[in-house]
Amino acid sequence: MIFMKDISSFEAYTQDPKTQSAVERQLGIIGEAVIQFSKTEHLEHATQIRGFRNRLIHAYDSIDDSVIWAIVHRHLPLLRREVTKRIEA
């Protein structure tokens, strides 16, 4: 994710509210895109992504920074590969 390119640690992320806001906004957009994409394609974790997107948008005050960090570093690359594979198929 482009907004994370200069953020090298979790601590740096937690100290940068502008980056946090940008990342959370982008994850909301990605969540909405997954919802639309999953209407025509099966995505393994679409239900979880939908739930996270709804929580991010409607209950943003309950989102822990460590959850966002994990999503960006662990889950987003997997989602990208899955979607890319489906698009290229």
C-alpha positions in Angstrom: 0.0 0.0 0.0 1.5 3.3 -1.1 0.7 5.1 2.1 2.9 2.7 4.0 6.0 3.0 1.9 7.8 5.3 4.4 6.5 3.6 7.5 9.0 1.0 8.6 7.6 0.0 12.0 4.3 -0.4 13.9 5.5 2.4 16.3 6.0 4.8 13.4 2.6 3.9 12.1 0.9 4.6 15.5 2.7 8.0 15.7 1.4 9.2 12.3 -2.3 9.9 12.4 -2.4 11.2 8.8 -1.0 7.8 7.5 -3.5 6.0 9.8 -6.4 7.9 8.3 -5.2 7.4 4.8 -4.7 3.6 5.3 -8.1 3.2 7.0 -9.8 5.1 4.1 -8.1 2.9 1.5 -9.0 -0.3 3.4 -12.7 1.0 3.4 -12.5 1.4 -0.3 -10.9 -2.0 -0.8 -13.6 -3.5 1.4 -16.3 -2.0 -0.8 -14.5 -3.2 -3.9 -14.3 -6.7 -2.5 -18.1 -6.6 -1.7 -18.8 -5.6 -5.3 -16.3 -8.1 -6.8 -17.6 -11.0 -4.7 -21.1 -10.5 -6.2 -19.7 -12.2 -9.3 -16.6 -14.0 -8.1 -16.2 -16.2 -5.0 -13.5 -14.8 -2.7 -12.4 -17.0 0.1 -12.6 -14.3 2.8 -15.2 -12.0 1.4 -17.5 -12.3 4.5 -14.7 -11.4 6.8 -13.6 -8.5 4.6 -17.2 -7.2 4.5 -17.5 -7.4 8.3 -14.2 -5.6 8.8 -15.2 -2.9 6.3 -18.5 -2.4 8.1 -16.7 -2.1 11.4 -14.1 0.2 10.0 -16.7 2.5 8.5 -19.4 2.4 11.2 -17.5 1.6 14.4 -14.1 3.1 13.6 -13.5 4.0 17.2 -13.3 0.3 18.0 -10.5 -0.5 15.5 -7.1 -1.3 17.1 -4.0 -0.1 15.2 -2.5 -3.5 15.5 -5.4 -5.0 13.5 -4.8 -2.5 10.7 -1.1 -3.2 10.8 -1.7 -7.0 10.5 -4.2 -6.5 7.7 -1.8 -4.4 5.7 1.2 -6.6 6.2 -0.3 -10.1 6.3 -3.7 -10.2 4.7 -3.7 -7.5 2.0 -0.9 -9.2 0.0 -2.9 -12.5 0.1 -6.1 -10.7 -1.0 -4.2 -9.0 -3.8 -2.9 -12.3 -5.1 -6.3 -14.0 -4.9 -8.0 -11.1 -6.8 -5.3 -10.9 -9.4 -5.5 -14.7 -10.0 -9.3 -14.4 -10.6 -9.0 -11.4 -12.9 -6.3 -13.1 -15.0 -8.2 -16.4 -15.2 
